[in-house]
């Protein structure tokens, strides 16, 4: 004889109601488990940001006190004031903004046009060309820096902002993402536009683009984040022209000294540096999730 143990509150119910009560009880337990896991993961991921806040508002003497301090012993704003007086922070911000906005704009346009061509325009060798393009993602970035460096010198771009912008403007992952998104758009919609007399560009801009807000949001976020945080290639391309240094270059080469480091000032400027990305992500968060979901990438 089987012995069934029912959760509290389900005794006295018929078989169907008892099963529903047991399922609700299990869903309730899993909900709280998922909620607890989400809270723990969120705290772990947020702790570096919190640690930056504590360091940015602490005095230099407090940073070297022994033990773990989760709150500033003496609250100060000097870590925000001093770098602006001693270093060209505004110039770094301006250079980062110009390079990032130009790169993001060109990257998004290239990704959209290339993705649409690979998804909706039939031509000989399309799949082979796309696979060849994807294979370039397997080449380490460090392996192409030397040819990229010599090419920028041959083109007369070395030490110019275009030596940073142009190599970053054809992100292969963005083209792949755009192609996956356009594949989900019915071919009948594109063919109907062509039957009505629309050319390729009219079909793309008037029929397809209004459906691509989530995709554009994803591409803008990815391109902006990639270029705003870029360090290695801008350091090589702009090393001969420090007036064009971006914010990450300024923090690494000037704000962080070779032998000493003002960690409070570094954390303060880093906090200001992440603000544009936070604002952009919060503004496009809804479209970002939709774009990734509709591109089949989860």
N, C-alpha and C positions, 0 to 999 in steps of 0.2 A: 504494500500500500504506500503510495507516494505521499510524502509529507510536504505540504506547501506552506511557506512562511510568508505572510503578507505584511507589507509595510503598515505602520500605524495609520488608522483612518480608513482602511479599506475593508475591515472586517464587517460582515453583515451585508455586503453588496453582492449582486448577482455576478456571474462569470464575466460578462462583457464589461460591466462597469468596473469590476475589479481589475481587468487587464488595462483599461484606460487609466485607472488611478495609478497602477504600477508604472505605466509608461510616463505619466506626468511626473511621478516621483523621480524616475531615472533622469528625465529631461531636466528637472530642477537641480539634481545633484551635478549633472554635467555642466549646466549653466554656471553654477557657482565655481566649479573647477576651472572652466574656461575663463571666467571673470578674474579669478585669483591669478591664473597664469598670465593673463593680459596685463594685470596690474604689476606683477613682478617684472615682466619683460619691459614694460614701459619705464619703471623705475630704474632698471639697469641701463636702458638706452639713454634716459634723461640725465643720469648721474654725471657724465662728462660735461654736459652743458651747465649743470648746477655747480660743478667744481670750477668751471671757468668763471661763473658769476662770483663765487666766493673769493677766488684769487684776484679778480679784477677790482673788487671793492675792499681788499685788504692792504694794509701798509706793507712795505718791503720787509720791515723788521718782523712783522707777524708771520710772514711766509716762512721764515726760518726757525720759528719756534718748534720745539720737539713735540711730538704727538700729533694726533689727527684732529683738525679743527673744522667743523662743518658749518661754522658761521664766523664772519669777520670779527676779530677781537676789537679792532678799531676801524670803523667805517670811514672810507676816504674816496674822493673822486680824482685824486692826483694822477692816478694811473690813466685816466682819460685825458686830463689836461696836458700833462708833460709831453707825450708823443706829438701832439699837435703843435707844441712850441718848438720842439727839437728836430722834427722830421717833416718832410713834405707829404703829410698824410693825404691832404686834399688832392694833391697832384696824382698820387697813387690811385685814389678813388676815381678820379676823372679818367685816367688812362685805362683802368680796369673797365669802367663803364663803357667807354668808346669802343674798346676792342671787343668786349663781350656782346654789346648790342649789334655791332656790325657782323660779327661772326654768327650770332644767333639768327639774324635776319637772312644772311646768305645761306646758312645751313638749312634752315627750314624750307626756303624756296627750292634749293637743290634736292632735298629729300622728298618733297611733295612731287616735283616734276619727275624725278627718276622713279619713285615708287609707282606713280600712275602709269608711266611708260611700261614698266615691267609687269604691271598687273593687267592693263586694259588695252595696250596697243600691241597687236601681234606683229612680230618681225622675225626674220630668220636668225637663229642662234640666240634667241632671247633667254632661254633657260640656261644655256651654257655660259652666256655672259653673266647672268645673275649668280650662278655658282662660282664663277671665277671671282666675281666681286666679293661674295661671301668668304671665299678662301683667304682674302687679304686680312680678314679679322683674326686669323690665326698667326699672323706675323707680329712678333713683339714690337712695341713702339720703339724700343731702344735700337732695334735692328735697322730702322729706316731713318734714324736721326742724322747719320753721317751723309747719306745721299740727299736728304732734305736740306741739310746745312750747305752742301756744295751747290745745290740747285738754287737756293736763295741768294748765294753770292753771285752765281752766273747771271741771275735775273736782275741783279742790282737791288734786291730787296732787303739785304742784311742790315739789321739795325733799324728797320722800318716796321711800323705796325702791321703792314701787309704781309710781312714774313711770318707773323703769328696768325693772322686771320685766314689767309688762303689755305694753308695746309689743314686747318681744322674745319674747313667749310664743306667737306664731302664725307660726312660721318656715315660709314657703311651700315651701322646698326640702325640709324634713322631711316635709311633707304629700305632696309628690311622691314622695319616696323610699318612704314608707309605702305609698302607693297601688301603686307598682310591685311592692313585695314582696307585698302582698295579692293582686294579680292572678295571681301564680304559685301561689297556693293553689287547689286544685281546687274549682270551684263545687259539685261533688257532695258534698264533705265538709260544706259549709255547709248545703246542702239536706237532707242526711241528718239533721243536728242539728235542723233545723226540723221535719222529719217526725216526729222523736221528741218533739216538744213544746217544744223550746227557743225562747225568745224571742230578740230581737236581742242583748240584753246578755248573756244566758246563753251564746248561741252564741259571742259575741265573747270573753268572759272564760274560758269553760271549754273551748272547742274550738280557737279560733284563737290566743289568746294563748300557750298552751304551745308553739306552733310559732314564736314570734316572738322568741326570745332574741337571735339575730344582729341583727335589726332594732332591738330595744331598745338593744343595745350601741352600734350606729352612731348612733342618735338621741341617746343620752346623751353620747357622745363629742363629736359635733358641737355640741350645745347647750352643753355645759360649756365647750368650747374657745372658742366664740364669745362667751359671756358673761364668762368669766374674763379674756379679753383686751380686752373692750370698753372704749373710751376716749371717743369723740366724744360719743355721746348721754349717757352717765353724767356727763360733764363739764358738759354743758348742764343736765341735770335736777337735779344735786346741787350746782351751783356755789354756791347760797345756803346750803348746809348742809354745812360742811366736816367735821363730825363723822361724816358718812356716807360720806366719801371711800373709794373702793375702792383696791386696791393699785396699779393702773395710774395712777389719778388722783394718788395720793400721790407716786409716783415722778416723774411729769411735773411736777407743780406745786410740790411741796415739796422732795423729795430732789434734783431737778435744779433748781438755782437759776436765777434769771433771767440772771445775768451770770457766774456761776462754776458749775462742775460737778465733783463728786467722782466721777470715773469709776470708781474702785475700788469705792466704796460702791454706786454704781448697778448695776454688774455683779454684785456680791455679792447684792443684794436681788433682782435679776432672776433669778439662779440659783435662789434659794429660791422665786421666783414660778412657775417652770416645773416645779418638782418635782411638784405635784399632777397636772398634765397628763401628765407622764411616767409616774407611778404608775398613773393611770387607763388610759392607752393600753396599757401593758404588761399590765395586768390583763384588758383586754377585747380584746387584739390578735386572738386567734383568732376571736372572734365578729365583730369589725370586718370582717375580710376576707370571712368568710362572708356577712355582711349585704350588703356592697357587691356581691358576686358574684351573690347571689340576687335583688338588686333590678335587675340588668341594667345597673348602672353600673360601668364598669371604667376 
